[in-house]
């Protein structure tokens, strides 16, 4: 059975490129962590913060690389 996020990705693929959808779907864990911090007053562990930083850095690099590819075309 599909999750809601999987269904959204399938629908969005009709309108955006697969690379863009892949980058955006990688933001899910980041959003979940922020949601937990805001609404449930959860305090992230140092390991969770490191994971958040690594994920955000990877998303930045992927989006930068994708922008460079579009400019070359």
Buried (B, 14 or more C-beta within 10 A) or exposed (E): EEEEEEEBBEEBEEEEEEBBBBBBEBEEEBEEBEEBEEEEEEEBEEEBEEBBEEBEEEBEEBBEEBEEEEEEE
